[in-house]
Structures are given as C-alpha cells and as structure tokens.
C-alpha cells in the first residue's frame, strides 16, 4: 500500500515508515453554518474520508490559501498563524457560499517497485505503470514529488451564489458545474477537472461519502472535456478527488515523477 512506505527527503536508501495517510481534505465544523456562527476549518489526512490525522497550518508548506465569497477573494494564508489548530477559523456576517482553496508545495517520497505499483493501481494511474514498462523501469523504485490542491465549499444561511465556480488558478482544479447546495439526496451533479487550465481527459476520479459511521465510494472517469457526473445517493460529507501524475518535465531534483492531488469537499443534507 502507498501509505506503508514514506521518505520525507530523498535519501540513498528506501526508508519504510508506517502510517502515511493518503488523502488530505478540508472539513468544517459544519458545512451549513448560520450567519455569525464561528466556523472551524480543519485539515484532515486519511483515506476515503476516514480520518487518521488532523494537520496544522504550515506556512512553509502553503503556497497559497484563499477564500472566495461572491465576487470577492481574500488571501487568508498571509495572516493565518503558523501551526494553528484548527487549520483556520472564521465568522461570516453575510449569507452565501464561501469557497476555500489551498495549494501545498512539494513533498517527496520513494517507494519500492511493488509498493509504487500498488499505489498507482489504487488511485487509477495504470497509465504510469504502462509508461514505466515502456521505459524499462518497472523494477525501479518510484521516486516522486507531489503537491496538493484542496478546496471546500460552505453554505452560510439560505442564500446561494456563484462562489463554487470561482477561478482559483490552482494548477489542478476540481470544480462543480452546478452549485452543490442546490442539490439534494438523489440528484446528480457534474464536475470538471482542469490541469494547467486545460481539461484533464480520461483520468480516474473518486467520490467518497461519509454518513455518520458508514462510508461509500464511487469511481469515475473524466470525459474528453475533463467532466464526470456523480450520484448524490447519500447525505453527509462528500469528497471528490483525483490524482494526476506525469514524468517530471522540469528540474525535480532526484524525482522521476510528479503528482498533483486535487480534492473538493462539500455537504449534502
């Protein structure tokens, strides 16, 4: 499994470390706060909405942290306290939707060949396995750098607006095609994935749900326009996520591959 082996720095040896969580996502104390209610935005690490760790705000790891409300946007990362827990908190005096978007900068891992393949297979990146085979690297350790692009959308009061589709300029951007808070259980909703501003076609995405202590997952494929549709068949917390990997196209140090992890969380009631 991907989370069984981790190296925080590129070393000359593979260093097995257990308990490395897979996904990161934002989860507020409620997705449906009232006006003037204080809200904690928490950053969790784990798998498929199963929380394993809560992470603090780290200035050195945060490339950008933005808040979008209507047509306005705010750089909230510059004033957020380093190592704050919860990650961020705020109080909105106006109803509407608030979108939070964060980019975390590069981290590095080295995985043994089998563990790298297991990780690629688990996240729907068999195309990298094929490329490694063509390059004669199937038995080579997977040396990778990765970054994360994390979004969450809140519904404050009853008013809805277009904040859900704000242009965030994230390198990997998962965006709903409709306001998730216009939906109810049983509806469908479309999403689009852009990479460097262009549709990311024919890539695997996942939609996780947690309703109380029960979990569910949908596996989807983006179309030629980077779009896919999920069925909102359960209430609770939803996480739409995708990992895209490519051969390093710039100076990646000792890494051969670079991956981009996107996440978008919201609630359904």
Buried (B, 14 or more C-beta within 10 A) or exposed (E): EBBBBBBEEBEEEBEEEEEBBBBBBBBBEBBBBEBEEEBBBBBBBBBBBEBBEBBEBBEEBBBBBBBBBBEEBBEBBEEBEEEEEBBBBBEBEEBBBBBBBBBBBBBBBBBBBEBBBBBBEBBBBEBBBEBBEEEEBBEEBBBBBBBBBBBBBBBBBEEBBEBBBBEBEBBBBBBBEBBBBEBEEEBEBEBBBBBEEEBBBEBBBBBBBBBEEEBBEBEBEBEEEBBBEBEBBBBBBBBBBBBBBEEBEEEBEEBBBBBBBBBBBBBBE
